[in-house]
Amino acid sequence: MELCTYKINISGTVQGVGFRPFIYALSQRYLVTGTVSNNSNGVEIILNTDTLTLKQFLIAIEYEYPPLASIDTIQHCEMSYVKFDSFEIIKTQDSGNITVNIPPDVSICEQCEKELLDPENRRYGYPFITCTHCGVRYSIIYDLPYDREHTSMKFFQMCKLCEKEYNNPLDRRYHAQPIGCHDCGPELHLVDNKGIKVEVVKNEIKKTVELLNEGKIIALKGLGGYHLVCDATNKSAIQELRKRKKRPTKPLAVMVRDINMAKRLATISPKEEELLVSQERPIVIVQMKDKHASDISPGISKIGLFLPYTPLHFLLLEKLNCPLVATSANITDEPICTNLESLEKLQNVYDYVLDHNRDIVNGCDDSVLMVVKEQQVMIRRARGYAPISLELPFTLKEKVLALGANQKSTIAIGIENRVILSPHIGDLDSISSVEYYEKNIESLERIYKFLPEVIAHDKESRYSS
């Protein structure tokens, strides 16, 4: 058959999810030549092949794409013939409006989890292990396209071993932007509530486990912010957390090591289990078995459970072997703390901080869901589920910034036939909340190089939005 050159454009969540190495692997399978690159709209493939192989190639893309990817559109057309000697992944191409989806943060994958717990692996016990199939994304992004120099990982120089993995198209860490190891990646730091470093004999995780077993309250830096954590089986620790945080009755979320531990605490339906173990790892509201667990959920029979979603969580819970209260580190009705400066206002709440030196660029709270009559109900759309890109049934004539309500606020930007919805921001009842709200607007405008031509807002003059 005659060889022709085709251009294939793919939109959706196709950056930062291993899509280009996936295309490279397909090129080796089908023995085609050409290039693949990221651009402002997604992924572009230039391919030399015949019509039959092109059809097979497109079917493979549609049905075999990477686990974290999602495809909105696949378009292809024939173009003027270009000769290629091989297939290559080439540098990102920038042009036009940015409409590619921002990949959300997701939980650690099974392969990384196995390596994390394997004493023979060079990343054994490394609390920031990741690959193209899992880990941090949105919370470290400064700009799109999603390349390392556009994230807070740009401050970490890769060692030779990590660089080799990063540059190998057949490695699952090929262009995994948060890649690192014990020698070159982010590091943990344990400090007390006065900011004084705690000297540890073996490692920070072991010492943190000892402190939790003593009933201490720890501010733990996660993906999109800090949690306040304590032993969920220690009543005095929970009561002390409630007293210090001035949260006497509001339910507290509980992080459990695995689904078996979750089932010891609650009655869990198959649909609820599916959500708990999903890659998004939301907090799921379920029926508590022990209705007398008044310290966790006073006066109600429900409990919010979630499974560990970062390697650091896994390592802590693996050594603790008990559930953890894990509530957002924030003053009531204010946004989640994302750095030590914002955490200082909670200095009298926590005893120690388990911190790390990878910056959180975009704060993002935990998502909260429940199941009602076998239907998933989203209570708070945040980590794992947002930002989210939605297709409109029409094309916008102008770029639109839509401002949310005063309570449970979010924002959205509209470009062409897409709307990008921000993660949950919260109520706008304080100066800090309004500043956080404005920062979310600035983040989406910066990432998408977006300048609104129309601003949609509620006409209620007392709304901060």
C-alpha positions in Angstrom: 0.0 0.0 0.0 1.1 3.6 -0.7 2.6 5.5 2.3 0.9 8.8 3.1 1.5 11.4 5.9 -1.3 12.0 8.4 -1.7 14.5 11.2 -3.6 13.3 14.3 -4.8 15.7 16.9 -6.0 14.4 20.3 -7.6 16.6 23.0 -8.5 15.7 26.5 -6.4 14.8 29.5 -3.4 13.7 27.5 -0.5 15.5 29.1 1.3 14.3 32.2 -0.3 10.9 31.9 2.2 8.9 29.8 0.4 9.6 26.5 3.5 10.3 24.3 5.4 7.2 25.4 2.2 5.2 24.8 2.1 6.6 21.2 5.8 5.8 20.9 5.2 2.2 21.9 2.3 1.9 19.3 4.7 3.2 16.7 7.1 0.4 17.4 4.2 -2.1 17.3 2.9 -0.9 14.0 6.3 -0.1 12.5 5.4 3.5 11.5 7.6 6.6 11.4 6.9 10.2 12.4 6.7 12.3 15.5 4.5 12.9 18.6 4.5 16.1 20.7 2.5 18.1 23.2 0.8 21.3 22.2 -1.5 23.9 23.7 -4.6 21.8 22.7 -3.3 18.3 23.6 -1.2 15.9 21.6 -0.2 16.1 17.9 1.0 13.0 16.0 2.5 13.1 12.5 2.5 9.7 10.9 3.8 8.0 7.8 1.7 4.9 7.1 -0.9 3.3 4.9 -4.6 3.6 5.3 -5.1 0.2 6.9 -2.4 0.7 9.5 -3.7 4.1 10.2 -7.1 2.7 11.0 -5.5 0.1 13.4 -3.4 2.7 15.0 -6.4 4.9 15.7 -8.4 2.0 17.1 -5.5 1.2 19.4 -5.4 4.8 20.7 -9.1 4.8 21.4 -9.1 1.5 23.3 -5.7 1.2 24.9 -4.8 4.7 26.2 -3.0 5.1 29.6 -5.1 4.7 32.8 -4.9 8.4 33.8 -5.7 9.7 30.3 -9.1 10.6 29.0 -9.8 11.5 25.3 -12.3 14.1 24.3 -11.6 14.1 20.5 -9.4 12.4 18.0 -9.2 14.1 14.6 -7.0 13.1 11.7 -6.3 14.4 8.2 -3.9 13.7 5.3 -1.2 16.3 4.7 1.7 16.8 2.3 4.1 13.9 2.3 7.0 14.2 4.8 9.8 11.6 4.9 10.8 10.3 8.4 13.5 7.7 9.1 12.2 6.8 12.6 9.5 7.7 15.1 10.5 10.3 17.7 9.0 12.2 20.7 9.8 15.8 20.0 9.7 19.0 22.0 6.4 20.6 23.0 4.9 22.9 20.4 3.2 26.1 21.7 0.6 28.0 19.7 -3.0 29.3 20.0 -5.5 29.1 22.9 -4.6 26.6 25.5 -7.5 24.1 25.9 -5.7 21.0 27.1 -7.0 19.5 30.4 -4.9 20.0 33.5 -4.3 16.5 34.9 -5.6 16.2 38.5 -3.6 14.8 41.4 -4.3 11.0 41.9 -3.2 8.3 44.3 -0.1 6.1 44.1 -0.4 3.2 41.6 0.1 -0.5 42.4 3.5 -0.6 40.7 4.9 2.3 42.7 3.4 0.9 45.9 5.2 -2.4 45.3 8.5 -0.6 44.7 7.9 1.6 47.8 7.7 -1.5 50.0 10.5 -3.5 48.3 13.8 -3.4 50.2 15.6 -4.3 47.0 14.3 -1.3 45.1 16.3 1.9 45.0 13.2 3.9 45.9 12.3 1.7 48.9 10.7 3.8 51.5 10.9 7.0 49.3 7.9 9.1 50.3 7.6 10.8 46.9 7.8 7.8 44.6 5.8 8.4 41.4 5.5 7.5 37.7 3.4 8.6 34.7 0.5 6.5 36.0 0.2 8.2 39.4 0.9 11.0 41.8 1.0 14.7 42.0 -0.1 16.8 39.0 -2.3 19.9 39.4 -1.0 21.0 42.8 2.6 21.5 41.4 1.7 23.2 38.1 2.7 26.8 37.4 1.9 26.7 33.6 0.9 24.5 30.7 2.1 22.6 28.8 2.8 20.2 31.6 6.6 20.0 31.5 9.0 19.8 34.5 10.2 23.4 34.0 6.6 24.5 34.5 6.2 22.7 37.9 7.6 23.1 41.4 9.9 20.1 40.5 12.0 22.5 38.4 14.0 23.2 41.6 15.2 19.6 41.8 18.1 18.4 39.5 17.6 14.8 38.5 20.4 12.3 39.3 21.8 10.2 36.4 19.7 7.2 37.2 16.4 9.3 37.3 17.5 11.1 34.2 18.0 7.8 32.4 14.4 6.7 33.3 13.0 10.1 32.4 14.5 10.0 28.9 13.7 6.4 28.0 10.4 6.3 26.0 9.8 2.6 27.0 10.2 3.3 30.8 7.0 4.1 32.7 8.8 7.1 34.2 9.5 8.6 30.8 8.8 12.3 31.2 7.2 11.7 34.6 7.6 15.3 35.7 7.7 14.7 39.5 10.3 12.0 39.2 13.0 11.8 41.9 14.6 9.5 44.4 16.4 9.5 47.8 19.4 11.1 46.1 17.8 13.9 44.1 14.2 14.5 45.0 12.2 16.3 47.7 13.0 15.6 51.4 11.1 15.3 54.6 11.7 17.6 57.6 10.2 17.2 61.1 9.9 20.3 63.2 8.1 21.3 66.4 5.5 24.0 66.6 8.1 26.6 67.2 9.9 25.7 63.9 12.8 23.9 65.6 14.1 20.9 63.7 13.7 17.5 65.5 16.8 15.4 65.4 15.9 11.9 64.2 17.9 8.7 64.7 16.7 6.8 61.7 14.1 8.7 59.7 11.3 11.3 60.0 8.5 8.8 59.4 9.6 6.5 62.2 9.8 9.4 64.6 6.4 10.7 63.5 4.8 7.3 64.2 6.3 7.4 67.7 4.9 10.9 68.3 1.4 9.8 67.0 1.5 6.8 69.4 2.2 9.2 72.2 -1.0 11.1 71.4 0.6 14.1 69.6 -1.1 16.1 66.9 0.9 16.4 63.7 0.5 18.9 60.8 1.2 16.7 57.8 2.0 18.2 54.4 0.2 16.3 51.6 -0.5 16.9 48.0 -2.7 20.0 48.0 -2.3 21.2 51.6 -1.7 20.2 55.2 -3.7 17.8 57.3 -4.0 17.8 61.1 -3.6 14.1 62.1 -3.7 12.1 65.3 -4.4 8.5 66.3 -8.1 7.8 65.6 -8.2 5.2 68.5 -6.8 7.7 71.1 -9.9 9.5 72.6 -7.8 12.0 74.5 -5.8 13.0 71.4 -9.1 13.5 69.4 -10.6 15.6 72.2 -7.4 17.7 72.4 -7.6 18.3 68.7 -11.2 19.3 68.9 -10.4 21.6 71.8 -7.4 23.3 70.1 -9.2 23.7 66.8 -12.4 24.8 68.4 -14.3 22.2 66.5 -16.4 20.5 69.3 -19.0 18.6 67.2 -18.2 18.7 63.5 -17.4 15.2 62.1 -13.7 14.4 61.5 -12.5 12.4 58.4 -10.5 9.2 59.1 -7.8 7.8 56.9 -7.5 4.0 57.0 -4.6 1.8 55.9 -6.7 -0.4 53.5 -10.2 -1.5 52.7 -10.1 -4.2 55.3 -9.5 -1.6 58.0 -12.3 0.5 56.6 -14.7 -2.5 56.8 -13.9 -2.9 60.5 -15.1 0.6 61.1 -18.1 0.9 58.7 -20.6 -1.0 56.7 -19.5 -0.5 53.1 -21.5 -1.3 50.0 -19.8 -2.5 46.7 -20.3 1.0 45.2 -18.8 2.7 48.2 -15.8 0.3 48.1 -15.3 1.1 44.4 -15.0 4.8 45.3 -12.8 4.2 48.3 -10.2 2.2 46.3 -10.4 4.3 43.1 -7.4 6.3 41.9 -9.1 9.5 43.1 -9.3 8.3 46.7 -12.0 10.6 47.9 -13.5 10.8 51.4 -16.6 8.6 51.2 -19.4 9.1 53.7 -20.4 5.6 55.0 -22.5 4.0 57.7 -20.4 3.6 60.9 -20.6 0.3 62.7 -19.8 1.7 66.2 -22.6 4.3 66.7 -20.9 5.1 70.1 -17.8 6.5 68.4 -18.9 10.0 69.6 -15.4 11.5 69.3 -15.3 11.1 65.6 -18.8 11.9 64.5 -20.8 13.2 67.5 -24.5 12.6 67.3 -24.6 10.9 63.9 -24.1 7.4 62.6 -22.0 8.3 59.5 -18.3 8.5 59.2 -16.1 9.9 56.4 -13.4 7.4 55.4 -10.6 7.5 52.9 -7.6 5.5 52.0 -4.0 6.7 51.7 -3.3 8.4 48.4 0.4 9.5 48.7 3.5 7.3 49.4 4.0 9.3 52.6 0.5 8.3 53.8 1.2 4.6 53.0 4.5 4.6 54.9 2.9 6.2 58.0 -0.1 3.9 58.1 2.0 0.8 57.3 4.0 1.4 60.5 1.1 2.7 62.6 -1.4 -0.1 61.9 -4.3 2.0 63.2 -6.6 4.6 61.6 -5.7 8.3 61.6 -7.9 11.3 62.1 -7.0 13.5 59.1 -8.7 16.8 59.0 -7.8 19.8 56.8 -5.3 22.2 58.4 -7.2 25.4 58.4 -9.1 27.9 60.6 -12.8 27.4 60.4 -14.2 28.7 57.1 -10.8 29.6 55.8 -8.8 27.8 53.0 -6.5 24.9 53.6 -2.9 25.8 54.6 -0.4 25.2 51.8 2.9 26.5 53.3 4.5 27.0 56.7 3.7 30.7 56.6 -0.1 30.0 56.4 0.3 27.2 58.9 1.7 29.5 61.6 -1.9 30.6 62.6 -2.5 27.0 63.8 0.7 26.9 65.8 -1.3 26.3 69.0 -3.2 23.4 67.4 -0.4 21.1 66.3 2.6 19.8 68.3 4.9 19.0 65.3 5.0 19.4 61.5 6.0 16.7 59.1 7.0 18.9 56.2 8.7 18.6 52.9 10.5 21.0 50.4 8.3 20.5 47.3 6.2 23.6 47.0 2.4 23.3 46.7 1.6 25.7 43.8 -2.2 25.2 43.7 -4.0 24.3 47.0 -6.6 21.5 46.7 -8.7 20.0 49.5 -9.9 16.4 49.7 -13.0 15.5 47.6 -16.0 14.3 49.5 -18.6 11.9 48.1 -21.5 9.6 49.2 -23.6 7.0 47.6 -27.4 7.5 47.6 -29.6 4.7 46.0 -26.5 3.4 44.2 -25.8 6.8 42.7 -22.6 8.7 43.3 -23.3 12.1 44.9 -20.5 14.7 44.8 -20.5 16.8 48.0 -17.1 18.5 47.4 -15.3 18.3 44.1 -11.6 18.8 44.7 -8.5 16.5 44.7 -8.7 13.8 42.0 -11.8 15.2 40.3 -10.8 18.8 39.6 -9.9 20.9 37.7 -12.3 19.4 35.3 -12.9 20.3 31.6 -16.5 20.1 30.4 -17.7 20.3 26.8 -20.3 22.8 25.9 -23.1 22.1 23.3 -22.1 25.4 21.6 -19.0 27.5 20.9 -18.5 30.7 23.0 -18.0 33.8 21.0 -15.9 35.4 23.8 -13.7 34.2 26.7 -15.8 34.0 29.8 -14.9 34.1 33.5 -17.7 32.8 35.7 -17.6 33.6 39.4 -19.3 31.3 41.9 -21.6 31.9 44.8 -20.6 33.2 48.2 -20.9 29.8 49.8 -19.3 26.6 48.5 -17.7 28.7 45.8 -15.9 27.6 42.7 -14.9 29.5 39.6 -14.9 28.5 35.9 -13.4 29.8 32.7 -14.9 29.3 29.2 -12.8 29.0 26.1 -14.3 28.1 22.7 -16.5 25.0 23.4 -14.8 24.1 26.8 -15.4 25.1 30.4 -12.7 24.5 33.0 -14.1 24.2 36.5 -11.8 24.9 39.5 -11.6 22.7 42.6 -13.8 23.6 45.6 -12.8 26.9 47.1 -15.3 27.2 50.0 -17.2 30.0 51.7 -16.0 33.6 51.1 -16.6 34.8 54.7 -13.1 35.9 55.6 -10.2 37.9 54.1 -8.1 34.8 53.7 -10.9 33.0 51.8 -11.3 35.9 49.4 -7.5 36.0 48.8 -7.5 32.3 48.2 -10.5 32.7 45.8 -8.6 35.4 43.9 -5.5 33.2 43.8 -7.6 30.5 42.1 -8.7 32.9 39.5 -5.1 34.1 38.9 -4.0 30.4 38.7 -6.4 29.5 35.9 -5.8 32.7 34.1 -2.0 32.1 34.3 -2.1 28.4 33.4 -4.4 28.9 30.4 -2.9 32.4 29.5 -6.5 33.5 29.8 -7.8 37.1 29.6 -11.6 37.3 30.1 -13.7 39.3 27.7 -16.9 38.6 29.7 -17.3 38.2 33.5 -20.4 36.5 34.8 -21.3 37.0 38.4 -24.2 37.1 40.9 -25.9 40.5 41.2 -26.2 40.2 45.0 -24.0 43.2 46.0 -23.1 41.7 49.4 -21.5 38.6 47.9 -17.7 38.8 47.9 -17.7 37.0 44.5 
